[in-house]
Amino acid sequence: MLDNLPEVVASDQQLDELVGGVSEEEYTAAFDRFEACMVKAEQPLVGVEKDADIITFSMSSAAYDSGDYDRCYFGEFQRVDERWQFQNKDSSTATIIYQACLTAAGVPPKESSEQVWAQMIEAGIDPEKCALENGPEG
């Protein structure tokens, strides 16, 4: 079924933004192009939140079914989004939640996401249970 999808090519702007890492301005510009592409496809994003390090959003299932999401996301935002998230992994929501779990367990949390994850495993803390209890909804 996926064989029928057209090949998606990253835009020149997206590729240019990957040189030497991604700045916040480049991350935001790539998202804005993705969002504009979705609007042009008549599949606007909803619930866009730009308040944190990572932009979050939702969309209708029709956006997936039509192929518009794949075309717009992969063409305008995907590579920049992944690089940005990797660059900011130490301040990610997951790392912050895991640090809270470690603190609650009496373990002083470290800074990097890799060290925090190792501490979670060493302390025997279940990451899924931790996220449910200490996440935004917990």
N, C-alpha and C positions, 0 to 999 in steps of 0.2 A: 504494500500500500504506500509506503514512504518512497518507493522507487519513482513514483509519478511526480514528486515535488521538484520544482526547478532548482538548479544549483544556485545558492545564494553567495554573492560576492561581496566582500567587505568594501565599504566606500573608501575612497582615497583619503577623506578626512579622518576616518577611523584609523586607518593604517598610519597616517602621519602622527596621530596622537599617541601611538604606542612607542615612538622613538624615545628612548631614555626614560621610560616611566610615564605615568599619567598624573597630570596636575588636577586639582579640584576643578579648575576652569574647563579643562579638556573633558573631564568626566561629565560635568554638567552640560557642556556643549553636545557631547555624544548622546546623552539622554534626551536633550531637547530635539535633536534630529530624529531619534527613535520615536518620540512622542508626536512630532509633526508628521512623520510617516504614517503613524497609526490614525491620526486625525484625517489625513488625506485619504486613507483607505476606508474611512467612515467606521472605524473601530476604536474610538477614543479610549484612552486609559482612564481608569477611575481610582480614587483613593490614593493619588500621588502624594507621597510624603518626602519632602526634601530637607527635613530638619536634622537628620542624623548624618553620619559619615556615609551611609549607604542609602540610596534612593529606593524607596519601596513603592509598589503600585499593584493594581489588579486590573483585570480585563474580563470581557465576556468570553464564554466558551466559543462563541462564533468567531472571535478573533483567531483562536487556535484552528478551528475547523476550516476556515477560509484560507489559511496559509499566510495571512497578513502578519501575524505575530512573527513567524519565522523569518519572513522576508525583511520586515522592519528591524527586528531585534538583531538578527545575525548580520544584516547589512549595515546597520548604523551604530550599534551599541555593544554587542556581545564581547568582543575582544577587549574593548576599553573597560567595560564593567568587570570582567574577570580580573584584569590587571589591577584595577583600582581596589577591588575587594582583597586581592592578595597583598597589595601594598599596605592595606589598613587592617589586616587580620588581627593585630594585637589590640585594636580598639573595637573589634566587632562585638555585636550583641552577645554572641555565644561566649566569647572570652570573658566579657564582663559578668555574665551570669555564672560561669564556672568559677570566677574569682570570688563571687558572693558565696557560692557553695563551699569553697575552701575555707573562707573566713568563718562561715557558720559552723564548720567542722573543726575550727581551731587551728587551721593550717594557714600560715601567712602566705598569701598568693604571690607568685612571681609575676613578671610583666609580660613576657612573650607568650603567644598562643601555644607554642610547642611546649614550653616549660609548664604552663598551666595545665595542659592536657596530661603531661607526664605526672604532675602532682595529683590530678584527679584519679588516674589509674593507680598510682602508688597508695593513695588514701582509700582506695576501694569505693569511691563514690560513683554511683550509677549516673552517667551523663544525662540520660533521658529523664530519670526521676528528678535530677537536679534542675533541669530546664523547666520541667512542669511545675516544680515547687517555687522556683526563683525567677521565672520568666515574667514578661510583662503581664501575663494573665494570671500568674500564680499567686 
